[in-house]
Amino acid sequence: MLLLRSDRPLKPLRAQTLPIPPPRASFPWHVEDGDVEVFLSPRLSTSSFTSAASNASSASTYSYSTAPSTPISRISKLSPPSSQLQLPSKIPGRPLFQRLPQEIYDCILQQLRAFHEDPAAWDKAVVKRMYDRIHLVGPDSKEQTKKYKMKTGVRLKLLRRTLRERSFLAQLVRELKVPRLQAEGDPLRKDMISAVASLVMACPNIERLVGFYPVYNHEFDRLTHALSTRKNLKEHIWLIGDNAAITQRSQKQLAPGLMDPEQKDSFVFFHRAWTSLTTLFLHSPGLGILEKDIFVNIKNHGDPRKVQGPGILHRLPALRHLCVSNFDIDDFDDYTLQHLPVLHSLSLQDLEGVTFWGLSEFSRTTNARSLRSLSLIDLDIMYMSAISNLLLHLKNLKRFTLVQDTSPEVAEGEIAIQPIVASELLDFLHWEIIVPGSANVNLANSIKAQGFPQLRTIRAPSDHLGLLQALCKPRSQIQLPGDWNSINNTHIMAPNSLLTSRRAAQQRLEQAWNTVQYKVVVQEDDLVHEIFDLNGFIGEIGSKIEYSLEPDVPGSDRAWIDFPDVVSGRDEMAFKDSCRGLWNASHPAGYKWWQ
């Protein structure tokens, strides 16, 4: 019970609410050029003083050393109804240079022109930054294709010519992003691949090729060969497609042995120069095949000194980050998992051959102890004991992601001792079990039992009952401002939609705010002066865990990065005209400076 003294005369008993001080940085209004702009802080500070503001005029006034800011349960009144919710959009005002007097504008451009006419002063400082990462965004402009009489690849050709003529610039290029690949069957597809290959050959120190991922179907192509010669390459994405000869062979025999020796040798040969490769993605979007001995060196049971197969993962000495996705049980299974090299991060997705038993055995291997990040996506782990063994033996693990439809349960006959799952160093946990079950309850009980002393962030899009949300720091706002204008979209009803999860978490918050959780009685000499109602909140005061429902990629509705997100080139879909130096063309005096 909280006892507060008042200097006013005693009054009859009445119930009232504690006045809420105005929240800091919640709804500042700003008016400019006749347009009203509303800014909503995405994360208001939390407090246990979460009472309603009714009857504030008759309540006593108290002084605080620091005025408590509260989660405001009246936000819903300030926002429009759900059927009309729209994100307040900021109408851009006139650019600053258009507001300047003509004399000042001309003076600025004169100085800018003088700087560019004598580039020696800034050339060394700027050129390295300009050519370190080259991004060609979107398709070629119509003006360029018409001028050079080409259907595609105009900028690639111009860039290649520049890099060949000025070799010192080509040596500066570390990252190259080119427009996304055309669809299968496009007559320009081959020409585009050849153009990118020649551009890669012009960059001796290239480390990453971004946004351009043709499917490799075990046949020679120029781009794969060009990348295989780049010794400084640090990242590569393999999309393994089906091969007609392998498909025909699979109808007559079973794996292994579907790939002929020439196909194996060619694929292994591409990795020989990649001594600096740190990140490798392997994905089969269809019926692509990579046999077990292509992945790792498999030791014979009879003689452990003998090694079978080429094992590309063991030929990459700098490899630290590996992602394997969507391969058949004959290509990647529990046995392959046991022989992975030393890694810092590992992501396994849609692998039928990986079971809960294989994961438990993998956690006991020596090479697994170096893992700092582990992602298990759509592997359908059946038992909590497999997850418990992983977290128990992977002592250096700091990030763990589990995404699947079914809920892992405690096996029948097992004795559950809290904490069921625990990790000493785990800092980030993504826990997404779409179908409700006991998994969320077991995790919540494990957190309560101090099973995760270093946990600082938990992301649980499928926190059906809010059990995990209740163990984290109280938050005043979970929905993002951008959620308001997407509230009527049909795709948000997907089970793994972050927008749906944020709406559910926000509803739990507002429901708690509208519920009286505490009553404060002010009394003196056994005489009750006043009674205050304190509304509730969700969370634990003093908790160090942050409840997050924000994606890995800003703006995405999926929490984690899926393989299609990496290779689909979605950033090209929303392409807008890039900078061409015409930023000042709309100004009355801009055209002469552009000329």
C-alpha positions in Angstrom: 0.0 0.0 0.0 1.2 3.5 -0.9 0.6 6.2 1.7 0.6 9.8 0.5 -0.1 12.8 2.7 -2.1 15.8 1.6 -2.2 19.3 3.2 -5.8 19.9 2.3 -8.6 19.5 4.8 -10.1 16.1 5.1 -12.8 15.3 2.6 -15.4 12.5 2.3 -14.3 9.2 0.8 -14.2 9.2 -2.9 -12.6 7.2 -5.7 -10.5 9.1 -8.3 -7.6 8.6 -10.6 -4.1 9.9 -10.5 -3.5 12.6 -13.0 -1.0 11.7 -15.8 1.7 14.2 -16.5 2.1 15.0 -20.2 4.2 12.3 -21.9 7.6 13.3 -23.2 8.1 13.1 -26.9 4.8 11.5 -27.6 2.8 13.8 -29.9 4.8 16.9 -30.8 3.0 19.0 -33.4 4.8 21.0 -35.9 3.3 23.4 -38.5 5.2 24.5 -41.5 4.1 26.1 -44.7 0.5 25.5 -43.8 0.9 21.7 -43.5 0.4 19.9 -40.2 2.9 17.2 -39.4 2.4 14.6 -36.7 5.4 12.7 -35.2 4.8 9.8 -33.0 7.6 8.4 -31.0 7.8 4.7 -31.7 8.9 3.8 -28.2 7.5 5.8 -25.2 9.1 5.3 -21.8 7.2 2.9 -19.5 6.2 3.2 -15.9 4.0 1.5 -13.4 2.0 4.7 -13.1 -0.4 3.8 -15.9 -3.7 5.2 -14.8 -6.5 6.8 -16.7 -6.8 10.5 -16.8 -10.4 10.8 -15.9 -11.5 13.0 -13.0 -8.1 14.7 -13.1 -9.5 18.1 -12.1 -10.6 16.9 -8.7 -7.4 14.9 -7.9 -4.6 16.0 -5.6 -1.5 17.4 -7.2 1.8 15.8 -6.2 5.4 16.9 -7.0 7.9 14.5 -8.5 11.7 14.8 -8.7 11.3 13.4 -12.2 7.9 13.5 -13.8 6.9 9.9 -14.6 6.0 9.3 -18.2 3.5 6.6 -18.8 2.2 4.4 -21.6 -0.8 6.4 -22.8 -4.0 4.3 -23.1 -5.6 7.2 -24.9 -3.5 6.9 -28.0 -6.4 5.0 -29.7 -8.5 8.2 -29.3 -6.0 10.3 -31.0 -5.7 8.0 -34.0 -8.4 7.6 -36.6 -10.7 4.5 -36.6 -9.2 1.2 -37.9 -11.1 1.4 -41.1 -9.6 4.8 -41.9 -6.1 4.5 -40.3 -3.4 6.2 -42.4 0.1 7.1 -41.6 0.4 10.8 -41.4 2.4 11.7 -44.4 4.9 14.6 -44.6 4.3 16.7 -47.7 7.8 17.8 -48.8 8.2 21.5 -48.9 10.1 23.4 -51.6 13.8 22.4 -51.7 16.1 24.8 -49.9 17.9 26.0 -53.0 14.7 27.1 -54.6 14.0 29.4 -51.7 17.4 31.2 -52.0 17.7 34.6 -53.7 19.0 34.3 -57.2 22.3 36.1 -56.3 23.1 33.7 -53.5 22.2 30.7 -55.6 24.6 31.9 -58.4 27.4 32.5 -55.9 27.0 29.0 -54.5 27.1 27.4 -57.9 30.1 29.5 -58.9 32.1 28.2 -55.9 30.9 24.6 -56.6 32.0 24.9 -60.2 35.4 26.2 -59.2 35.9 23.1 -56.9 35.1 20.7 -59.7 37.3 22.4 -62.3 40.3 21.8 -60.1 39.7 18.3 -58.7 43.3 17.7 -57.6 42.4 18.8 -54.0 39.7 16.2 -53.5 40.4 13.5 -56.0 42.4 11.2 -53.7 39.9 11.5 -50.9 36.8 11.0 -53.0 37.7 8.5 -55.7 38.5 5.6 -53.3 35.1 6.1 -51.7 33.3 6.4 -55.0 34.7 3.2 -56.5 34.8 1.1 -53.4 31.2 0.1 -53.8 29.5 0.5 -57.2 25.7 0.0 -57.3 23.8 0.1 -60.6 20.2 0.3 -59.6 17.2 -0.4 -61.8 17.1 -0.8 -65.6 18.9 1.4 -68.1 17.2 4.6 -69.1 15.5 4.9 -72.4 17.8 7.7 -73.4 20.9 5.6 -72.8 19.6 2.5 -74.7 18.5 4.8 -77.6 21.8 6.6 -77.7 24.0 3.5 -77.7 21.6 1.4 -79.7 21.6 -1.4 -77.1 18.6 -3.2 -75.5 20.3 -3.7 -72.1 23.7 -3.5 -70.3 24.5 0.1 -71.3 25.8 1.1 -67.9 27.7 -2.2 -67.6 29.5 -1.5 -70.9 30.4 2.1 -70.0 31.6 1.0 -66.5 33.7 -1.8 -68.0 35.3 0.6 -70.5 36.2 3.0 -67.7 37.7 0.3 -65.5 39.7 -1.1 -68.3 41.1 2.3 -69.4 41.9 3.3 -65.8 43.1 0.1 -64.1 43.9 1.9 -60.8 40.1 2.5 -60.4 39.4 -1.2 -61.1 41.7 -2.1 -58.2 39.6 -0.1 -55.8 36.3 -1.9 -56.5 35.3 -4.2 -53.6 31.5 -4.5 -54.0 29.5 -4.5 -57.2 25.8 -4.5 -57.5 24.2 -4.9 -60.9 20.5 -4.9 -61.9 18.7 -8.1 -61.2 18.7 -11.0 -63.6 16.0 -11.4 -66.3 13.6 -14.2 -66.1 14.3 -17.6 -67.7 13.7 -17.6 -71.4 14.5 -13.9 -71.8 16.7 -13.6 -75.0 18.8 -11.0 -73.3 19.6 -13.2 -70.3 22.8 -14.7 -71.8 24.1 -11.3 -72.9 23.5 -9.9 -69.5 25.4 -12.8 -67.8 28.3 -12.3 -70.2 28.4 -8.6 -69.6 28.5 -9.0 -65.8 31.2 -11.7 -66.2 33.4 -9.3 -68.2 32.9 -6.6 -65.6 33.9 -9.0 -62.8 37.1 -9.9 -64.7 37.9 -6.2 -64.9 37.8 -5.9 -61.0 40.8 -7.9 -59.6 40.0 -7.2 -56.0 36.3 -7.7 -56.0 34.9 -9.2 -52.8 31.1 -9.3 -53.3 28.7 -9.5 -56.3 25.3 -8.3 -55.1 21.9 -8.7 -56.6 22.8 -10.9 -59.6 22.5 -14.7 -58.9 22.0 -16.9 -62.0 21.2 -20.6 -61.4 24.1 -23.0 -61.7 23.0 -26.2 -63.4 26.4 -28.0 -63.5 27.2 -26.5 -66.9 29.9 -24.0 -67.8 29.0 -20.3 -67.7 31.3 -17.3 -68.0 30.2 -15.6 -64.8 30.8 -18.6 -62.5 34.3 -19.0 -64.1 35.0 -15.3 -63.7 34.1 -15.4 -60.0 36.2 -18.5 -59.5 39.3 -16.5 -60.5 38.8 -13.7 -57.9 41.1 -14.6 -55.0 39.7 -11.9 -52.7 36.1 -13.0 -53.0 34.5 -13.0 -49.5 30.9 -13.9 -50.2 29.2 -16.2 -52.7 25.7 -17.5 -53.2 25.1 -20.8 -55.0 21.7 -21.5 -56.6 21.9 -25.1 -57.6 19.4 -25.9 -60.4 18.4 -29.2 -62.0 20.5 -30.8 -64.7 18.9 -32.8 -67.6 21.6 -35.5 -67.4 21.3 -35.9 -63.7 17.5 -36.0 -63.8 17.6 -38.7 -66.5 20.2 -40.7 -64.4 18.0 -40.4 -61.3 15.2 -42.3 -63.0 17.5 -45.4 -63.4 19.5 -45.3 -60.1 19.4 -44.1 -56.6 21.7 -41.6 -54.9 24.6 -41.4 -54.4 26.3 -41.4 -57.8 23.9 -39.2 -59.7 26.6 -36.6 -60.4 29.3 -37.8 -62.8 33.0 -37.3 -61.9 33.4 -34.4 -64.4 30.5 -32.5 -62.8 31.9 -33.0 -59.3 35.4 -31.9 -60.4 34.1 -28.8 -62.1 32.1 -27.7 -59.1 35.0 -28.3 -56.7 37.4 -26.5 -59.0 35.5 -23.2 -58.6 36.4 -23.1 -54.9 40.1 -23.6 -55.2 41.0 -19.9 -55.4 38.6 -18.7 -52.7 41.0 -18.7 -49.8 39.5 -15.5 -48.4 35.8 -16.6 -48.7 34.1 -16.1 -45.3 30.4 -16.4 -46.2 28.8 -19.1 -48.4 25.1 -19.7 -49.3 23.9 -22.9 -50.8 20.3 -23.1 -51.9 18.4 -25.4 -54.2 15.3 -23.6 -55.5 14.0 -26.7 -57.3 15.4 -30.1 -58.0 19.1 -29.2 -57.8 21.5 -31.8 -56.5 24.7 -31.7 -54.5 25.8 -35.0 -53.1 27.0 -35.4 -49.5 30.7 -35.8 -50.4 30.5 -32.4 -52.3 29.6 -30.7 -49.0 32.1 -32.3 -46.6 34.9 -34.8 -46.3 33.3 -38.0 -44.8 35.5 -40.3 -42.8 35.3 -44.1 -43.3 34.1 -46.0 -40.3 36.7 -48.7 -40.9 39.7 -46.4 -41.0 39.3 -42.8 -39.7 42.5 -41.7 -41.3 41.0 -42.2 -44.8 38.8 -39.4 -46.2 36.2 -39.7 -49.0 35.1 -37.0 -51.3 36.2 -33.5 -52.3 34.5 -31.6 -49.4 34.3 -28.0 -50.6 33.5 -26.7 -47.1 36.9 -28.0 -45.9 38.7 -26.4 -48.8 37.7 -22.9 -47.7 40.1 -22.0 -44.8 38.5 -18.6 -44.1 34.9 -19.9 -44.1 33.0 -18.7 -41.0 29.3 -18.2 -42.1 27.3 -20.9 -43.8 23.7 -21.2 -44.9 22.3 -24.4 -46.4 18.7 -24.5 -47.6 16.2 -26.8 -49.4 18.3 -29.8 -50.2 17.1 -33.3 -50.4 17.7 -36.0 -47.7 20.2 -37.7 -50.1 22.3 -34.5 -50.3 22.4 -33.1 -46.7 21.5 -35.2 -43.6 22.5 -35.8 -40.0 25.7 -37.4 -41.1 26.7 -34.4 -43.2 25.9 -32.2 -40.3 28.4 -34.0 -38.0 31.3 -33.2 -40.3 30.8 -29.5 -40.8 34.0 -27.4 -40.4 34.5 -24.8 -37.6 32.0 -22.0 -38.1 30.8 -18.9 -36.3 27.3 -18.8 -37.7 25.2 -21.6 -39.2 21.7 -21.4 -40.8 19.8 -24.6 -41.7 16.5 -24.3 -43.6 14.1 -26.8 -45.1 16.4 -29.8 -44.8 14.5 -33.1 -44.7 17.6 -35.0 -43.7 18.3 -33.1 -40.5 16.5 -34.5 -37.5 16.4 -33.7 -33.8 18.7 -36.6 -33.1 21.3 -35.2 -35.6 21.1 -31.8 -34.0 21.7 -33.3 -30.6 24.7 -35.2 -31.8 26.0 -32.2 -33.7 26.0 -30.1 -30.6 28.5 -32.5 -29.0 31.1 -32.3 -31.8 34.2 -30.3 -31.3 33.7 -28.1 -34.3 30.2 -27.0 -33.1 31.6 -25.3 -30.0 32.8 -22.3 -32.0 29.2 -21.4 -33.1 28.0 -17.9 -32.1 24.9 -17.8 -34.1 22.5 -20.7 -35.0 19.3 -20.5 -37.1 17.0 -23.5 -37.5 14.2 -22.8 -39.9 11.4 -25.3 -40.8 13.2 -28.3 -39.6 10.2 -29.6 -37.5 12.1 -30.4 -34.3 9.9 -32.7 -32.3 11.3 -32.6 -28.8 12.5 -29.8 -26.4 15.4 -32.1 -25.4 17.1 -31.5 -28.8 16.9 -27.7 -28.3 18.0 -28.1 -24.7 21.1 -30.1 -25.8 22.0 -27.5 -28.4 21.9 -24.6 -26.0 23.6 -26.6 -23.3 26.6 -27.7 -25.3 27.1 -24.6 -27.5 28.8 -22.6 -24.9 29.6 -19.6 -27.1 26.2 -19.2 -28.7 24.9 -15.6 -28.5 22.1 -15.7 -31.2 19.6 -18.4 -31.6 16.7 -18.6 -34.1 14.0 -21.2 -34.1 11.2 -21.1 -36.7 8.8 -23.9 -37.4 5.1 -24.8 -37.6 4.8 -27.5 -34.9 5.5 -27.0 -31.3 8.4 -29.1 -29.8 7.2 -31.0 -26.8 8.7 -32.7 -23.8 9.0 -36.4 -24.7 6.7 -38.8 -23.0 8.4 -40.3 -19.9 10.9 -37.5 -19.6 11.1 -35.6 -16.3 11.0 -31.8 -16.9 13.2 -29.9 -14.5 13.2 -26.1 -14.8 14.9 -24.6 -16.6 14.2 -27.0 -19.5 16.2 -24.8 -21.9 19.0 -22.6 -20.7 22.1 -20.8 -22.1 24.7 -18.8 -20.2 25.7 -16.4 -23.0 22.7 -16.2 -25.2 22.0 -12.5 -26.0 19.3 -12.7 -28.8 16.5 -15.2 -29.1 14.1 -15.5 -32.0 11.3 -17.9 -31.1 8.6 -18.5 -33.6 6.3 -21.5 -33.1 3.3 -20.9 -35.3 0.9 -23.7 -34.0 0.2 -23.1 -30.3 1.6 -25.7 -27.9 3.6 -26.1 -24.7 6.8 -24.7 -26.2 6.1 -21.1 -25.3 5.1 -22.1 -21.8 8.3 -24.1 -21.3 10.4 -21.2 -22.6 8.7 -18.7 -20.3 9.2 -21.0 -17.3 12.9 -21.4 -18.2 13.3 -17.6 -18.4 11.6 -17.3 -15.0 14.0 -19.9 -13.6 17.0 -17.8 -14.6 17.9 -20.0 -17.5 19.0 -17.1 -19.7 21.0 -14.6 -17.5 22.5 -12.7 -20.4 19.4 -12.6 -22.6 18.7 -9.0 -23.7 16.3 -9.3 -26.7 13.6 -11.8 -27.5 11.5 -11.7 -30.7 8.4 -13.9 -30.6 6.0 -13.2 -33.4 3.9 -16.2 -32.3 3.5 -15.2 -28.7 -0.1 -16.3 -28.6 -0.9 -15.7 -25.0 1.7 -12.9 -24.4 3.6 -15.1 -21.9 7.0 -14.0 -23.2 5.9 -10.4 -23.5 5.0 -10.4 -19.9 8.6 -11.3 -18.9 10.2 -8.4 -20.7 10.6 -4.7 -20.0 7.2 -2.9 -20.1 6.6 -1.0 -23.3 4.2 1.8 -24.1 4.1 1.3 -27.8 4.8 -1.8 -30.0 3.0 -0.9 -33.2 5.1 1.2 -35.6 3.7 4.3 -37.2 4.0 2.6 -40.6 1.6 -0.1 -39.4 -1.4 2.2 -39.5 -1.6 2.6 -43.2 -1.1 -1.1 -43.8 -3.8 -2.3 -41.4 -6.3 -3.2 -44.1 -4.0 -5.1 -46.4 -4.9 -8.7 -46.8 -1.4 -10.2 -46.6 -1.1 -9.2 -43.0 -3.1 -12.2 -41.9 -0.3 -14.6 -42.8 0.8 -16.6 -39.7 4.4 -15.2 -39.8 3.3 -11.6 -40.4 5.1 -9.2 -38.1 2.3 -6.7 -38.6 -0.2 -9.1 -37.3 2.0 -9.9 -34.3 2.5 -6.2 -33.5 -1.2 -5.6 -33.6 -1.9 -8.5 -31.2 0.9 -7.3 -28.8 -0.5 -3.8 -28.9 -4.0 -5.0 -28.1 -2.7 -6.9 -25.1 -1.1 -3.7 -23.9 -4.2 -1.6 -24.3 -6.3 -4.2 -22.6 -4.0 -4.1 -19.6 -4.1 -0.3 -19.6 -7.9 -0.4 -19.3 -7.8 -2.7 -16.4 -7.4 -1.5 -12.8 -4.4 -3.5 -11.4 -3.7 -1.6 -8.2 -5.7 0.6 -5.8 -3.8 3.2 -3.7 -5.5 4.2 -0.5 -4.5 7.4 1.2 -5.4 7.4 4.9 -4.4 9.2 8.1 -5.5 8.2 11.6 -7.6 5.4 10.3 -9.5 7.8 8.1 -9.4 7.2 4.4 -8.8 10.4 2.4 -8.7 9.3 -1.2 -8.5 6.2 -3.3 -6.5 6.1 -6.6 -6.9 3.5 -9.3 -3.6 2.5 -11.1 -4.1 0.8 -14.4 -2.1 -2.2 -15.4 0.7 -2.8 -17.8 2.4 -5.8 -19.4 6.0 -6.7 -18.4 8.3 -6.9 -15.5 9.8 -3.9 -13.8 13.5 -4.5 -13.6 13.7 -7.0 -16.5 16.7 -6.6 -18.8 15.0 -8.3 -21.7 13.7 -6.2 -24.6 10.5 -7.4 -26.4 11.1 -6.8 -30.1 8.8 -7.4 -33.1 11.0 -5.5 -35.6 12.4 -7.3 -38.7 16.0 -8.0 -39.6 15.5 -6.1 -42.8 13.8 -2.7 -42.1 10.4 -2.5 -43.8 10.0 -6.2 -44.2 6.9 -8.0 -42.9 9.0 -11.1 -42.1 11.1 -11.1 -39.1 14.0 -13.2 -40.4 15.8 -13.1 -43.8 14.5 -15.9 -46.1 16.5 -17.2 -49.0 14.0 -15.8 -51.6 14.4 -12.4 -50.0 18.2 -12.6 -50.7 17.9 -13.6 -54.3 14.7 -12.1 -55.5 16.0 -8.6 -55.8 12.9 -7.0 -54.2 14.7 -3.6 -54.0 14.6 -3.5 -57.8 10.8 -3.8 -57.8 10.2 -0.5 -56.2 12.9 1.2 -58.3 12.6 5.0 -58.8 14.7 7.1 -61.1 18.2 7.4 -59.7 20.4 10.4 -59.5 21.5 11.7 -63.0 22.8 15.1 -62.0 19.5 16.9 -62.8 18.7 17.7 -59.2 18.7 21.4 -59.9 17.2 21.4 -63.4 13.8 22.6 -62.0 15.4 25.9 -60.8 15.2 28.8 -63.3 18.9 29.1 -63.4 19.6 25.4 -63.1 19.7 24.5 -66.8 22.6 26.7 -67.7 24.7 25.2 -64.9 23.8 21.7 -66.0 25.0 22.6 -69.5 
